[in-house]
Amino acid sequence: MKLVVGLGNPGRRYAGTRHNIGFDVLDLLAERHRLDWESAPADALMAKWRAAGALLAKPLTFMNLSGHAVGDLLRFFKVDFSGLLVVVDDANLELGRLRTRAGGSAGGHNGLKSLIGQLGTEDFARLRIGVGRGDARRDLADHVLATFDREEREAVVEAVGRAADAVELFVAEGIAPVMNRFNRKEDTE
């Protein structure tokens, strides 16, 4: 079984923000595959993607505590770290750029820090979606908790669609083909 986790913050206040792009990707996947969200045996919502042998999950904790819910889901469903993919925003990547890795550091992202702390390992796949840094004079927290500007919407919709494609490939074939296909810079053009 594979577990795909989109990171974000719960509640209407955070809907459509840069920090919630992981939720947006999972919502698109649920729509594409006609999956229903339901309560999980952890502090999360889940959608069972039976045809693919996968589970989609959106932690209902805030971003910096998401490791608790993910750890609970991994243990309950007995998913190995190799079957975990975390979909997350990245302010250090240009808007719309995708970057996948089989493991690595948190790179300053509080959601990934929480997962690494709770799981005790950096050895899980992650799909980072560029949301841009914005104005360097602006506080980074304000930037990621803000909604996308009108002129950014087209790039965001495209990035969410490509990220959903990347998740589908991960579920079918694992992380290596995803890195080969989606880490190319020209993929954003």
N, C-alpha and C positions, 0 to 999 in steps of 0.2 A: 504494500500500500504506500502511496505517496501522500504527503501532507503539504499543501501549498497555503502559506499564511500571508495575507496582506496586512501590512501594518498601517495604523492610523489612530485617530482619536475618536471615541464614540460621541454621538450626539449631533443634533442639527447645527450647532454652533460651528462645528468643524467640517461639515459637509462641503465638498468642493474645494477644500484648501490644498495647498501643495503637499502638506504632510500626510494627507489622506489619499494620495494617488494609488497606494497599495490596495486600499478598499475599492477604489474605482475599477482597477483591473479585475479584481475578483467579482465585482458586481457585473461587469461585462461578460465574464466567463459564465457566471450563473445564468445570465440572460441568453447567451449563445446556446447553452446546453440545456436550457429549461430546468434549472435546478432551483429548489426552494431552500431558503434560509430557515434554520431551526436552532433551537437552543442546543448547546454542546455540553458535554460532561466536564466543562471547564468554564471559565469566565470569558465566553466567546460565542459567536454565532458560527454555525457550520452549514455547509451544503455538501451532501453526499453525491459524488460524481461516480456512480456505480459502474457505468460503462467503461470508464477509464481506470477504475481501481484507485481512485483518489478522493481526497477530502479537501475542500476549501474551507478556510477558517479566517474569521476577522475577530481578533481579541477585543473584548469590551472594556479592557483596562485602558488607561491612558498609555501613550506611546512608551514612556520611560518605565512602565511596569509590564510590558507585553510578554516578557520572558516567562512570567508565572503561568499565564494561560497556555503558551506554546509548550512549555515543559509538561504541563498536565495533559495536554492532548497527545503529545508523543508517547507518554507513559500509558495512557488509557488505551490508545489504539495500537500500541506496540510498534511504532514506526521508528526505523533506524535513522540516524542522522543523514545517511546517504539518500533517504527518501524525502528529506525536508527541503523545500524551497521557500525563501522569504522574499516577498516583493515589497520594496521600500523606496521612498523618495531619496534623492541625493542632490543637495544644494551645490556640491562641488562639480557636478556635471552640467554641461550646457542643456538648456531646455530641450526635451525630447530625446536626448541621447540615452541609449540603453547600455548597461554594462553588467555582465554576469560573471560570477566567480564561483568556484567550487568551495571556497572557504576564504578566510582572511580576517583582518581586524574589523573593528566597528567603524573605523574611519571618522570618529567623532559623532556618529549617529546614536542618539540615546536609546532608540528602540533596539538597535543591534547590540548595544552595550548591555541592555537588560537581558537579551537572549543569551549572549555569551556568558554573562554572570550566572544565569539560572541553569543553563545547559552544561556549563563547565568546559566548553569547547568552542573553537572558532570554525570547526570542520562541518559546516553546513552551507549549502548553496544559497546564494542571494542574487536577486535580480534588482539592480538599482536603476531607477528612472530619473533622469536629469530634470530638475525643476529650476535650475539656474540659481545664481547667488543673489541676483538683484543688485540694488545700490549698495556698495560696500559701506556706506555711512549708516545704512539702516540696520537695526538689530536683526541678527539671523533668525531668532525666534519669531519676531514679528513677520519676517518674510515667509517662513514656512507655514505659519498659521494664517496667512492671508490667502484669499482666493486668487485664481489666475486672472490676469488682465485680459480684456477683450481680445487684444491682438495676439495673445498667447494661446487662445482656445483651440485654434486649428491644429497647432503643433501638439498640444496636450491630447486632443482626441486621437490623433495619429499615433502618438507614443503609447497611449493606453491600448489601442488596438494591436500594435506590434508587441507590446508586453504580454497581452493575452495570447497572441500567437506563440510567443516564447514559452509561456507556461504550458500550453498544449504540447509543444515539442518536448519539454522537460518531462511531462507526465508519460509521454509515449516512449521517449528514448534516453532520458537522463540529461545531465548537465553538459557533457562534452559537446554534443551537437548544438546545443543552445549557445555556448560560448563561440563556437566556430561560425555560426550564422549571424548572431545578433551583436557581437562586440565590434563589428566593423563600423568605422566612422561613416562610410558612405550609406549605411543603413538609415541614417537620419535624413538623407537628402531625397 
